[in-house]
Amino acid sequence: MHPNKLKSQMALKEISVNELLDLINKKGIKMSRNSFYRRMNKVHEFDRAEILAIVDTLKLSEKEMLDIFFKQ
């Protein structure tokens, strides 16, 4: 997980954390602000459904998704 790359994509799309969470909550993925930051700080990992909702919301390419969520 590369939190700075995710933050960068959010900034490019002009989407705040609260806006992102509202949008993914509308897709049926319930995540609080605290849960989001625990995942960003690598205390917990994003699960598959959360990753897919974020990718869809931010309209990330497969490469961007892999770079953000899976590359060490």
Secondary structure as GFF3:
##gff-version 3
##sequence-region A 1 72
A	DSSP	alpha_helix	3	12	.	.	.	ID=ss1
A	DSSP	alpha_helix	17	26	.	.	.	ID=ss2
A	DSSP	alpha_helix	33	40	.	.	.	ID=ss3
A	DSSP	alpha_helix	48	58	.	.	.	ID=ss4
A	DSSP	alpha_helix	62	69	.	.	.	ID=ss5
###
